[in-house]
Amino acid sequence: MKKILIKNVDEYIENATKEAQSKLREIRAIIKSVVPKAEEGISFGFPFYKYHGTLAHFAEYKHHIALGFGSDIPNKDREILEKNGYITGQKRIQIKFDQKLPITEIKRILKVQAKINEWCKPLINMIKKLNGKYIVMSEKTGRKFGTYSSKKEAEKRLKQIEFFKRRKWQ
């Protein structure tokens, strides 16, 4: 890819090599179809998608495209991908130009990532900072669950609350 200042995803794909362009367009279309409310942009020079946090990003390299996600690829999908000849990392898939896109797996991973991001969204909104302290509180009722000296402690408590709240309904 030529070294230029990229302003949007259309420009990124337009400036990619011919052999990468169709795969980049297809990846973009998959992301938009699976999570239509995802925000598209450029971050660190690469196409980047946000949906209540990091959803996915992709980049063209000399011999492949890297598709990354906001959290780890589920083991089941990683095993399928590796069995089919794709190189995977903790949060990414490497797709060589001569390989077909693993559409089913990409869609499944995006759906999981979107759910994770939706699930984690309330965690951010329920911690309020007041007078140098962090308060964990219910968005709906305003009930306080505790006051903590650090944001890390407040996040830990909030995760405990969310875990038990979800466990109760399973």
N, C-alpha and C positions, 0 to 999 in steps of 0.2 A: 504494500500500500504506500502511496505517496505521502510524504510528510507535509501536511497542510493543516491549518486550523479548521477543524470540523465543527459546524454549528448545529447540525441536526442529523437524524438517522438517515434521511434521504441522501444527504451529502456523503455520509460515511459509506453507504452501499454503492453510490455512484463512483466513488474514488477507489473502491476495492477492485481487485483483479477480476477479470471476466469469469474465471473459473469459480470464484467465490460468490459472485453477486447473486446467482439464483438461490443458492443455499441460504445466504443472508436474508434475502427477501422472504423465503419460506419460513425461516426461524421467526422472523418478525411477525409474519401472518399468524403463525401458530400461537405466539405469545398473545397477540391482540385478540385472537378468537377464544382462547381459553380464559383469559382474564381481561375482558374488554375495558374495565375501569382502570387498568394499569396506566400509570403516567410514564410517557416515553421521553427520554432525553439523552444527552451526552454527558458522561462523567469520566474524567481521566482520559478523554479522547475516544471512548468506546460507547456504543449504544447501551443504555442502562434503563431498566424498567423498575418502577416502584409501585407497590400496592401495600399500603400500611407497613412499609419498610421495604427492604431490598427483595425484589422478586427474581430478576434475572438480568444477565448482561451477556454480550457476545463480542468476539473480536476475531479479526482475520489475522492469520500468521502465514508464514511462507508456504507451508504444506498442509495446513489444516485450519479449522475454525474451532475456537474454544467457546463453549457455552457454559456459563457459570450460574449458580443459583445462590439465594440468600442463606440457605442452610444445607446441611449434609444431604447428599443423595441417599434415599432409602436403600438399604442393603439389597433388597430384592431386585430393584431396578439396576443397581450397580452390577450385580451378578449377571443379569440378562445382557446388559450392555457389553460387559467384558467377554461374555461367551460369544457375542456376535462381532467381536473384533474391535470394539471401541476402547480407547484408553480413557480411564476415568481417574479423577482425583477425588478428594473428600467432597468438594462442592462443584465439580466441573466435569464436562464431557469433551473429549477431543474428537473432532469429526474430520477425517481426511477428505480431501476434495473428491476422491474416487469412491467414497462410501455414501450410501443412501442415508438420509436423515432417519434416526430412530424416532419417528413421529409419535408412536404410541407411548413410548417411555418418556419423551419430552413432555407430552400432554399430562401424563400422570404425575410427573415430578412438579410441574407448574401448578397443578391442582392442589397437591400436598403443600407446596410452598405458600400458596395463597391462603389456604386454611390455617397454616401455622401463623402467618402474618395477621390474619383476622383474629385469631385466638389471642395473640400477644398484644394486639392493639389496646384493649382495655387496661393492660398493665401500665402503660405509659400515662394514660389519662387519669389514673386513680392515685397518683402520687403528687401531692402539692407541696411546694416549698413555702414555709412561713417562718419568719424570724430566724433563719438559719437552720431550721429543723425540717425534716421531711415527714409529712403526714400521709398515712395510707387511709384512703377513704372510699366509700361507695359512691359511684357516680349517680346512682338512682336516688338514694336516700340521704346522702351527705353524711352518713354515719361514719365516725372515725374508728379505725381498727388499731391505731397506735401511732406514736410519734417516735421518730428515730433520728439519730445524730448524723447518719450518712445515707446517701441515696442507695448505696449498695445494700444496706440493712433493710431499707424500706422495700426495695425490689424483691429481696429474699422473702420477706413476710407476705408480700402481695402474691408471689408465686405459690406460697403455701395455701393462701386463701383460695386462689383460682383452682389449684389442684383438688382441694377437698370439695369445692363447689361443684366441679365437673364430675368428680368421683361419686358424689351423692346421687347424681342422676343417671349413672350408668347401670 
